[in-house]
Structures are given as structure tokens and as C-alpha cells.
Amino acid sequence: MSDELKEVGGLLKEKRRELNLSLKEVENVTSIRAGYLEAIEEGRIDQFVSGVYAQGFMKQYASYLGFDVDGLVREHPLAFKISGEKHEFSYGIGTLEMRGNVGGGVKWVPNLLWAGLAAALLGLAWYLARSLGLL
């Protein structure tokens, strides 16, 4: 699989250079990080992201460069059959935890200020209504 992955990566890299595009330009258009694009071109994308992401990135990159993605998949089926093994990440649902206050402030203070302003406006409205004889 690795040889075919490298072969597809080489095709993508060659086409990108033909089009005179930098990795940064491709990154800006496709929103795929330049590091991942480089890993695709070197045939190492399976080392950095899960199989689903790797396949998606490769197909999106190939499509952007003008390749017939379905044809590319037919010609190089092993390159697009990246294992679905899970990679360890330092974040994710299993690691969600409450964050401390970054700014050192208290979250309820703005709500308290809005409530105080609303109460003051209601008090002012009541006072004006009473002094004008409307109540």
C-alpha cells in the first residue's frame, strides 16, 4: 500500500508543480494544512490522520488539481484503502474537562450588570410614570 500511496503522492506533487502552485496556495484554497499536503505528496498521510480523513484529503487535493478522482481511485485502489485504525490524539471527547477562567473574571458578572441595568430602567420608568401622574 505504501508504494501506491507514494506513487499517487508523486503524481499530485508533479501536477501541482506543473500548475506552478505552492503548498501554501493549495492550503488556502482547499483548507488542508500544508503539512498534510506534503505528507500526501510523500506518501505518508496515513501516519498523520485517520483513514477517512486521509482518503478525503487525497480526493479533495486530486480534484483541486484537476484529476479525475474516480479514475485515480480505480487506477490506484490500494492508495485509497488506508486502514481505519485510530490514531492517538491529545484531545477529544474523552478528554473534555472544565476549563478555568482564562481572564480571571467571573462568568456571571456581565449577566448581573445587565440585570442591574434592566432593574434601573424599570425603576426610572416607574418613577417618571408616577411623577407625571400616569400611575
Contacts in CASP RR format, 6 or more apart in sequence:
PFRMAT RR
TARGET T0000
AUTHOR 0000-0000-0000
METHOD contacts of the structure
MODEL  1
MSDELKEVGGLLKEKRRELNLSLKEVENVTSIRAGYLEAIEEGRIDQFVS
GVYAQGFMKQYASYLGFDVDGLVREHPLAFKISGEKHEFSYGIGTLEMRG
NVGGGVKWVPNLLWAGLAAALLGLAWYLARSLGLL
1 46 0 8 1.000
1 78 0 8 1.000
1 79 0 8 1.000
1 81 0 8 1.000
1 82 0 8 1.000
2 43 0 8 1.000
4 76 0 8 1.000
4 77 0 8 1.000
4 78 0 8 1.000
4 79 0 8 1.000
5 43 0 8 1.000
5 44 0 8 1.000
5 45 0 8 1.000
5 46 0 8 1.000
5 78 0 8 1.000
5 79 0 8 1.000
5 82 0 8 1.000
6 42 0 8 1.000
6 43 0 8 1.000
7 76 0 8 1.000
7 79 0 8 1.000
8 40 0 8 1.000
8 43 0 8 1.000
8 58 0 8 1.000
8 62 0 8 1.000
8 72 0 8 1.000
8 76 0 8 1.000
8 79 0 8 1.000
8 80 0 8 1.000
9 40 0 8 1.000
9 41 0 8 1.000
9 42 0 8 1.000
9 43 0 8 1.000
9 79 0 8 1.000
10 41 0 8 1.000
10 43 0 8 1.000
11 67 0 8 1.000
11 72 0 8 1.000
12 40 0 8 1.000
12 41 0 8 1.000
12 58 0 8 1.000
12 61 0 8 1.000
12 62 0 8 1.000
12 65 0 8 1.000
12 67 0 8 1.000
13 41 0 8 1.000
15 65 0 8 1.000
15 66 0 8 1.000
15 67 0 8 1.000
16 23 0 8 1.000
16 26 0 8 1.000
16 41 0 8 1.000
16 65 0 8 1.000
19 65 0 8 1.000
23 34 0 8 1.000
23 35 0 8 1.000
23 37 0 8 1.000
23 38 0 8 1.000
24 34 0 8 1.000
26 32 0 8 1.000
26 34 0 8 1.000
26 37 0 8 1.000
26 61 0 8 1.000
26 64 0 8 1.000
27 33 0 8 1.000
27 34 0 8 1.000
27 37 0 8 1.000
29 64 0 8 1.000
30 37 0 8 1.000
30 60 0 8 1.000
30 61 0 8 1.000
30 64 0 8 1.000
32 57 0 8 1.000
32 60 0 8 1.000
32 61 0 8 1.000
35 48 0 8 1.000
36 45 0 8 1.000
36 48 0 8 1.000
36 49 0 8 1.000
36 57 0 8 1.000
37 57 0 8 1.000
37 61 0 8 1.000
39 45 0 8 1.000
39 47 0 8 1.000
39 48 0 8 1.000
40 54 0 8 1.000
40 57 0 8 1.000
40 58 0 8 1.000
40 61 0 8 1.000
45 54 0 8 1.000
45 57 0 8 1.000
45 58 0 8 1.000
45 82 0 8 1.000
46 54 0 8 1.000
46 82 0 8 1.000
46 83 0 8 1.000
48 54 0 8 1.000
48 87 0 8 1.000
49 57 0 8 1.000
49 87 0 8 1.000
50 84 0 8 1.000
50 85 0 8 1.000
50 86 0 8 1.000
50 87 0 8 1.000
51 82 0 8 1.000
51 83 0 8 1.000
51 84 0 8 1.000
51 85 0 8 1.000
52 84 0 8 1.000
54 82 0 8 1.000
55 80 0 8 1.000
55 82 0 8 1.000
58 79 0 8 1.000
58 80 0 8 1.000
59 69 0 8 1.000
59 73 0 8 1.000
59 80 0 8 1.000
62 69 0 8 1.000
62 72 0 8 1.000
63 69 0 8 1.000
72 80 0 8 1.000
73 80 0 8 1.000
101 107 0 8 1.000
126 135 0 8 1.000
129 135 0 8 1.000
END
